[in-house]
């Protein structure tokens, strides 16, 4: 295991991030997951049997000191970093015309600033391994939705992925944007119910993320949009 690849996942204690972590651990890789809920992270590690290849790091994805500390923890624990997955994010599920601005600042910082901070904190380590940056975006970052500020944050992530790729590709680092459609995850908890229609599972999106990570050396898959069949937008 000492030579196995290492991945750092923000927002990795539940949903898509947790599903990616499980797949990588099952494949013999080493994984670090971050999240603001220390109790949730402990529960996730306990659920998996506290494998030696898993490190949990409490912290806020929108605070650079926390992100930098997470990267340092990974390098101390495992000695390398091959992939980062910027998965932390949430939606306020309201609109710019009728919503409550109280929750918007945190959403914008987590969804937009968070991935940028992860890139900045990890890029030196990724240069060493010629690794990969994975940004979890959304179909909402390609298809405008009336009044949807969350969608605007994901449009920013779509742009960040290409902007970052153009800078880091010369160092041998790949960038992949994975943009899911509707997925059955805790993302919908604050909404009050799941949306109507067929939903993807977190495991199905995790399969797409891990597929992109496993591309041969020199291959850079840049954009993967994944919808459930039947989602029109």
TACORZI-V623432 format. One record per residue. N is the residue number from 0. RES is the residue in one small letter. SS is DSSP state (alpha for helix, beta for strand, coil for the rest). PHI is phi in whole degrees, -180 to 180 (* if undefined). Layout:
n={N;N}
res={RES;RES}
ss={SS;SS}
phi={PHI;PHI}
This chain:
n={0;1;2;3;4;5;6;7;8;9;10;11;12;13;14;15;16;17;18;19;20;21;22;23;24;25;26;27;28;29;30;31;32;33;34;35;36;37;38;39;40;41;42;43;44;45;46;47;48;49;50;51;52;53;54;55;56;57;58;59;60;61;62;63;64;65;66;67;68;69;70;71;72;73;74;75;76;77;78;79;80;81;82;83;84;85;86;87;88;89;90;91;92;93;94;95;96;97;98;99;100;101;102;103;104;105;106;107;108;109;110;111;112;113;114;115;116;117;118;119;120;121;122;123;124;125;126;127;128;129;130;131;132;133;134;135;136;137;138;139;140;141;142;143;144;145;146;147;148;149;150;151;152;153;154;155;156;157;158;159;160;161;162;163;164;165;166;167;168;169;170;171;172;173;174;175;176;177;178;179;180;181;182;183;184;185;186;187;188;189;190;191;192;193;194;195;196;197;198;199;200;201;202;203;204;205;206;207;208;209;210;211;212;213;214;215;216;217;218;219;220;221;222;223;224;225;226;227;228;229;230;231;232}
res={x;x;x;x;x;x;x;x;x;x;x;x;x;x;x;x;x;x;x;x;x;x;x;x;x;x;x;x;x;x;x;x;x;x;x;x;x;x;x;x;x;x;x;x;x;x;x;x;x;x;x;x;x;x;x;x;x;x;x;x;x;x;x;x;x;x;x;x;x;x;x;x;x;x;x;x;x;x;x;x;x;x;x;x;x;x;x;x;x;x;x;x;x;x;x;x;x;x;x;x;x;x;x;x;x;x;x;x;x;x;x;x;x;x;x;x;x;x;x;x;x;x;x;x;x;x;x;x;x;x;x;x;x;x;x;x;x;x;x;x;x;x;x;x;x;x;x;x;x;x;x;x;x;x;x;x;x;x;x;x;x;x;x;x;x;x;x;x;x;x;x;x;x;x;x;x;x;x;x;x;x;x;x;x;x;x;x;x;x;x;x;x;x;x;x;x;x;x;x;x;x;x;x;x;x;x;x;x;x;x;x;x;x;x;x;x;x;x;x;x;x;x;x;x;x;x;x;x;x;x;x;x;x}
ss={coil;coil;coil;coil;coil;beta;beta;beta;beta;coil;coil;coil;coil;coil;alpha;alpha;alpha;alpha;alpha;alpha;alpha;alpha;alpha;alpha;alpha;alpha;coil;coil;coil;beta;beta;beta;beta;beta;beta;coil;coil;alpha;alpha;alpha;alpha;alpha;alpha;alpha;alpha;alpha;alpha;coil;coil;coil;coil;coil;coil;beta;beta;beta;beta;beta;coil;coil;coil;coil;coil;alpha;alpha;alpha;alpha;alpha;alpha;alpha;alpha;alpha;alpha;alpha;alpha;alpha;alpha;alpha;coil;coil;coil;coil;beta;beta;beta;beta;coil;coil;coil;coil;coil;coil;coil;coil;coil;coil;coil;coil;coil;coil;alpha;alpha;alpha;alpha;alpha;alpha;alpha;alpha;alpha;alpha;alpha;alpha;alpha;alpha;alpha;alpha;alpha;alpha;alpha;alpha;alpha;alpha;alpha;alpha;alpha;alpha;alpha;alpha;alpha;coil;coil;beta;beta;beta;beta;beta;coil;coil;alpha;alpha;alpha;coil;coil;coil;coil;coil;coil;coil;alpha;alpha;alpha;alpha;alpha;alpha;alpha;alpha;alpha;alpha;alpha;alpha;alpha;alpha;alpha;alpha;alpha;alpha;alpha;alpha;alpha;alpha;alpha;coil;coil;beta;beta;beta;beta;beta;beta;beta;coil;coil;beta;beta;coil;alpha;alpha;alpha;alpha;alpha;alpha;coil;coil;coil;coil;coil;coil;coil;coil;beta;beta;alpha;alpha;alpha;alpha;alpha;alpha;alpha;alpha;alpha;alpha;alpha;alpha;coil;coil;coil;coil;coil;coil;coil;coil;coil;beta;beta;beta;beta;coil;coil;coil;coil;coil;coil;coil}
phi={*;-64;-105;-75;-61;-125;-126;-110;-121;-85;61;-96;-86;-157;58;-63;-60;-66;-65;-64;-59;-61;-62;-68;-64;-63;-88;88;-86;-107;-139;-120;-123;-116;178;-79;-93;-61;-64;-63;-63;-63;-64;-64;-63;-66;-58;-87;85;49;-65;-68;-86;-117;-122;-111;-133;-64;168;-101;-65;-99;-115;-61;-60;-67;-67;-61;-63;-64;-62;-61;-62;-63;-66;-69;-75;-119;83;-164;-147;-104;-146;-119;-121;-85;-110;-61;174;-159;-125;-87;56;-140;-126;-71;-90;-131;-86;-102;-64;-58;-96;-73;-60;-63;-64;-64;-64;-67;-77;-108;-68;-53;-61;-65;-64;-65;-60;-62;-73;-106;-63;-63;-67;-70;-60;-65;-100;51;-89;-140;-108;-115;-108;-90;-98;-169;-57;-63;-89;-127;-118;-62;-122;-52;70;-90;-70;-56;-60;-64;-65;-78;-62;-64;-66;-58;-67;-61;-60;-73;-60;-65;-56;-64;-87;-90;-61;-67;-96;83;-99;-93;-133;-126;-99;-109;-115;-79;-82;-72;-129;-81;-143;-62;-51;-89;-58;-74;-76;104;-165;-77;-69;-71;96;-71;-120;-75;-99;-60;-64;-66;-70;-60;-62;-67;-65;-66;-59;-64;-66;-93;-64;-61;-54;89;-105;-120;-83;-98;-138;-129;-104;-127;-115;-71;-60;107;-83;-79;-98}
